[in-house]
Every structure is written in C-alpha cells, then in structure tokens.
Amino acid sequence: MFAFKTLQGASWLVFSRAMGRLIDFFTLLVLARILTPSDFGLVALAMSLVVVVDTILEIPVTQALIRLDRITQDHLDTGFTLGMLRSGVIAVIIIAALWPFALINHKPELMPLILFLSLGPVIRGFYSPAMVNFSRALGFRQTFLMEFGGKIVAFTAAITTVLAGGSYWALAANFVGASLASTMISYWLAPYRPRLSLGQLQDFAGFIGWFTAAQLVSALNWQFDRLLIGFTSDQVSLGRYAVASDLATSPTQSLIGPALQSVMAAFSLIASDHDRMKSAFLKTARFAMLISLPACVGISLTSDLTTTILLGEKWREAAPYLHILALSVIPIPYFQVLYSVSLATSKPYVVFWLNIIDLSFRLVLLSIGLYLYAGLGVSYARVVLSAIMTVFYLYYARKILGIGMVAQLQNIWKIAVATLVMTISVAILRNHISSEHFHPVIELAITAATGASIYIFVLYILGTRVAIGSSRLEIYDGYNIVRFIKRT
C-alpha cells in the first residue's frame, strides 16, 4: 500500500514534468528554428551566473518542513521569511556581479540580460510555503497544476517575444515567465497570508547549514563546464554544447527527478525503520535505472536523428555533443535516490561530501578535456567523471544503509545486460538501414521501437517482471530483494 501510494504521488509529478518537457521541447523546436546557436550561447552564459547564485543560496524550505512531525503556522512564516531574505540577497549579489562578469566575457549585452533573468529566482523566493502540505500527504496533483500552468505562461511569453522580434530575449522571457506564473498559482492552490517571522529558525538551521554548503559546491559542479567553455570558446560552440546538455538530461528531468520528489517524502515516513529503508532504496534505485539507463543510451545512439528532428539542420554539429553527454547522465538518477535517502535520514553531510569529491575531479578532468579536445574533450571528461562518481555513490549507499556494493550492482545487473543487448542490436540496425535513406522521423521511430522492444524482451527473458496492483508496486526477478538485505 505504501509503495502504491508513493507511485500515485510520483505519477502526478512524472506526468507534470513530462507535460512540462513536452511544452519545453515544442518551445525549443520553435525557437531553435528562429534563433541561432549564438543566441542560445549568450543566454547560456548569462544563465550560468544566475544559476550559480540561485543554487548557492538555495534554501530547502520544503525538504526541511517535510521532515517535521508537525507543521505550525509559525513554521510556514519562517519558511516564507527565509525565502524572501534569500531573494533579496540574490538580487544584491547579481547586481554587484553584473559589470565584472560582462567585462570578463567582453560582452556588455550580458548586463541587461542577466538583470532580467535574475527576476526568476527572486520571484520564486515568494512561493507559497503552504504547498508543503500536499507533499507531506504524497498528493502532487496541485504540483502538476502549478508546474503545468507555469509552463503554459512561459511558452506564451517566449513565442510572443520571438514573434515580436525579441531575438534571444524570448529565452529569457520563457525562464522568468515560468517562475512568475508558478509562484502566483501556488497561492491560488495553497492560500497563505505572508507574515514575517523567524520564530522556528532552529528547525531549519541545522538542515540548511549542510544543505547550503552542498549547494555551494553543487552550483560550481553544474555550471563549471559552461563557464569554462564560455570563457574560452565562442558563443556558437557554447550554444551547441548547452542545448545538447539540456537534451541529454531530459530523461532525469522529465521522469526520474519528479518521481523522486515524492520518494523523498515517502522515505521520511519510514526513516526510523532501517530494514524498510534498505528495501525501499533498492526498489527505488532499480526503478530509476530501469528507465534512465536505456533512455540515456538510446539518446546517445540516435543523437544525430534527435538533433535534426528537434532542432533543425543548422544544429547538426550539436549531435556529437549529445552523443557523448547522454552517457554522462546515466548515474544521475542513482545519485538522486541516494540524495533523497540522505535528506530523509538527516544526513545532508553525505550530499556535501559527494559534491566536494565531484568538484575535485571535475576541476581537473574537465580542464584537461578542454585543453586536449575543446568542447568535445569536456564532454568526454564528463563521461569519465560519471564513471568515477558511480563508485562513490555505491560506497556512500553502503555507508548509510549497510548495503554492500556488490549487492547494489546485483540489484541492477539485468537492466545493464538488457541495455547492452539493446545497444548492440540498435547499432547493427542503424548500420543496416543507413543506406535506405529514410526520413529522420521514420528512422528514429523504427530505431526507438526496435530498441525498446529488444530491451523489454531481454528483461522478460531474464525473469524481470513489474507487478502493479490495487495496493502494491513491485519489480521482481530471480534475485529476491530480501536476500540482498539479509546478505548485507
């Protein structure tokens, strides 16, 4: 019953994010045919500063409130006040950094663009804290309404701007429009009368301390590649790399990420039961990789078709980036599950240390990659980094939950085998039909259908089954998950 309730909550988030990504893809489809890679590169460079500041100053109000046994009005007021203070600090820092950042990049047009983009995180700081009540109850229908409404407004703002001749400002309008609409809708769904108070700051302080430290490092991790390429390459190269990177992360953003938002709340409810946490982690990790691994590999195998269909011929040179970067995304869902467990068990320091380790390797590997092969070198370096970090994810999962690294790999080995068979089959198929000169849409449809069928068939042959009933959700096979727990 618990797993099925979590699935119901996750389904709303997955549906919400899937619809949002569908709107994003359609927006990208329109904008990519009107704007140039240089336009995307300029906005990506401006966004890198905004995202770094936004991420560093992220205050996990919702996550902190979810963990509490009881939420009072004073808790909501404290959460709102922290969000408002965060918005003020973001505005001050970005205004102070505007001129130096534009000067370093020799692009004065960055100043008004960054100033406008900063409205996005500033507005989000006023989000209704009462929305947390829906998350605690694993009811995410309201989240769907809020996110979907925000995406519709953002799409309208972007298309209106670009058709009016606004050029790259359409991308900025899309970003800010989503934040403004989502924040307004949050008050309609979860009415809240703002009141300033820090009366319950103690319930946020310890959690926020480690989380903020982790976010500081995480911000550098996620934006270092774009800053590096932006400082050393032209806007066109950065635009191709940034768009390819966004496409590569679409499986985790559309499916895995939103589903794990409900898992975080579910983990919090069973945090005191160590055996249930072990079982829940293994099941969740398997579900995450069941979707992520074939999706990322599939995007890599069809990167040329994907870029041509979604972005147009002028984006053809972004395909090599997508081919490589899609593989670097594979372990991210595993980290997202571990991230949820760390917060649910009051161990946010794990996230901090993982980000520190990531940054240490990232600074070295990406710099070497850039020196050797420019943007493609950075892409290859990210794949190597992902392989290294996978070992650390397995190690810290063992440290937190006591699940051996071998047991964790056995939990997903059939998924890996099915993906390998799919990869070989798709590679052979594409080589065979390349001489037929199919339309890209038809070739992608044939390839995707074949790859998915083979993947599902191999899983079935290996004994993997998905059981969904009125009160349960289960993936089972020849290796019983209980045996993993007993063995470790």
Secondary structure, DSSP 8 states (H G I E B T S, - for coil): -HHHHHHHHHHHHHHHHHHHHHHHHHHHHHHHHHS-HHHHHHHHHHHHHHHHHHHHT---HHHHHHTSS---HHHHHHHHHHHHHHHHHHHHHHHHHHHHHHHHHT-TTHHHHHHHHTHHHHHHTT--GGGHHHHHTT--HHHHHHHHHHHHHHHHHHHHHHHTT-TTHHHHHHHHHHHHHHHHHHHHHS--------TTTHHHHHHHHHHHHHHHHHHHHHHHHHHHHHHHS-HHHHHHHHHHHHHHTHHIIIIIHHHHHHHHHHHHHTTT-HHHHHHHHHHHHHHHHHHHHHHHHHHHHTHHHHHHHHH-GGGGGGHHHHHHHHHHTTTHHHHHHHHHHHHHTT-HHHHHHHHHHHHHHHHHHHHHHHHHHHHHHHHHHHHHHHHHHHHHHHHHHHHHH---HHHHHHHHHHHHHHHHHHHHHHHHHHHHHGGG---HHHHHHHHHHHHHHHHHHHHHHTT-EEEE-SS-EEEE-SS-HHHHHHH-
